[in-house]
Amino acid sequence: MVNPWKSYWKLSAVLMGSNGLTKGSLAFLNYPAQIMFKSTKVLPVMIMGAFIPGLRRKYPLHDYISAVLLVVGLILFTLADAHTSPNFSVIGVVMVSGALIMDAFLGNLQEAIFTMNPETTQMEMLFCSTLVGMPFLIPPMLFTGELFRAWNSCSQHLYVYGVLVFEAMATFVGQVSVLSLIALFGAATTAMVTTARKAVTLLLSYLIFTKPLTEQHGTGLLLITMGILLKMLPENKPPKKPSTSSSRPNIEVVTHNDDNRFQVGIEEEEEDEEKRPLV
C-alpha cells in the first residue's frame, strides 16, 4: 500500500454517495428520465477536472464538442427505444443531480491519486475504497432493515448466492478496467468511453434481437459516431521555432575578432613601412 488511508476517505464517501443516489432516484424517476441525466456525466467530469487540486485540467474546445455530441446522441437513441416518456419528479431530479456531482468528483479524485502517486495500483484503489466505504453503507442498511430482508430472501432462494458471486466477479473486472483507463487516459476520456459503451450495448441488442431501427435511432448513432471521431482527431500543435539568440552573439564575436585582426594587420604594415630605409 503506497497511499495513506486518509486519501481514500473522500473517495469512498463520494463512491457510496454516487451509487446510493443513483439507485434511490429510481424510486422517483422512471428509467428513461434517469438515462437522460446520467448520459450527461462526461460534461460535469470535464468541468470539475479544472478545480481538483493536483489536476487543474484544461480541455480544448473540440473535446467539449465531442462530449456534447456523445451526450445528445445517446439521449436520442435511448429515448427512441423507450416505451414510456420520461417522468420527472423534484425529489428524483435532486437525487440524480447529486449523483452526477458525486460522479464528477469520483473520476477526478481517482485520477488525482494516480497522478500524484504513480505507484498506485488499480487493485489497491479498488480494495481500499471499497473497504473504507463499508462504514458508509452498513449503517443505512441496518437502519432501514434492508440487510435482514436481503439475508432472509437469499436464504429462501439459494440460487441468488450464485448470481451475487457472478455479479461481484463481473463488477470486479469492470472496475479494474475503468481504473486502468483513468490511470492511462484520464477521467474525462474514461467518461466518454463509458458513454460510448452504452450506445454500443444498445446497438448490439438491436442487432442480436432484430429490433426495428427508426430515424431517431439513426440520428442518435450519427451524433455518437461524430463525437467519437472528433475525439480521435489528433491535436494540431504549432511547431516550435528554433531560437537564434544563442548564435547571434557568436556571430558578433567572430565579426569583432575579424575586425581586430584586420586592424592589427594594418598596424603591422604601417610599422614595416616606417622601418624600411629611405633610399
VENVENUR-V458523 format. One record per run of one state. SS is the DSSP state (helix for helix, strand for strand, loop for the rest). FROM is the first residue (numbers start at 1). TO is the last residue. Records with the same first field share a line. If there is no record, write none. Layout:
BEGIN
SS->FROM-TO  FROM-TO
END
This chain:
BEGIN
loop->1-4  26-30  39-40  49-60  82-89  117-121  145-145  157-158  186-186  210-214  233-244  276-279
helix->5-25  31-38  41-48  61-81  90-116  122-144  146-156  159-185  187-209  215-232  245-275
END
